[in-house]
């Protein structure tokens, strides 16, 4: 995700200097947001799987 953030920053500078158009800048921003979204989804899936595993192993707090 750091790479997409760095790419977005670079594209912002390039846009401000007139090297790229608005579409390219928005594309870089969208890719960064997609990376953030995928990270959140992966973290949620991992946490959900951990809770389910605890449930299956009867390892929860309410034993």
MARLUMMAR-145304 format. One record per residue (C-alpha): residue in one letter; x, y, z. Coordinates in steps of 0.2 Angstrom, whole numbers, padded with zeros to 4 digits, always signed. Example, Ala and Ser with C-alpha at 12.3 -4.5 7.8 and 13.67 -1.06 7.14 Angstrom:
A+0062-0022+0039S+0068-0005+0036
***
This chain:
X+0000+0000+0000X+0015+0012+0003X+0019+0010-0016X+0002+0015-0021X+0003+0030-0009X+0020+0035-0016X+0013+0033-0034X-0001+0045-0030X+0010+0058-0023X+0022+0057-0038X+0007+0058-0050X+0001+0073-0040X+0017+0082-0042X+0017+0077-0061X+0000+0084-0063X+0004+0101-0054X+0019+0102-0066X+0008+0099-0081X+0016+0082-0086X+0000+0072-0085X-0019+0075-0086X-0032+0075-0073X-0038+0057-0079X-0020+0050-0075X-0020+0058-0058X-0038+0052-0053X-0033+0034-0059X-0018+0035-0047X-0029+0041-0033X-0042+0027-0037X-0029+0014-0036X-0023+0020-0019X-0041+0019-0013X-0043+0002-0020X-0027-0004-0011X-0034+0003+0006X-0051-0005+0003X-0043-0022-0001X-0032-0021+0015X-0047-0017+0026X-0057-0032+0018X-0042-0044+0021X-0040-0038+0039X-0059-0041+0041X-0058-0058+0033X-0044-0063+0044X-0052-0057+0060X-0068-0066+0055X-0059-0082+0052X-0050-0081+0069X-0067-0079+0078X-0074-0093+0068X-0059-0104+0073X-0061-0099+0091X-0079-0104+0090X-0075-0121+0082X-0061-0125+0095X-0073-0118+0109X-0058-0106+0113X-0069-0091+0116X-0070-0080+0131X-0087-0088+0137X-0080-0106+0140
***
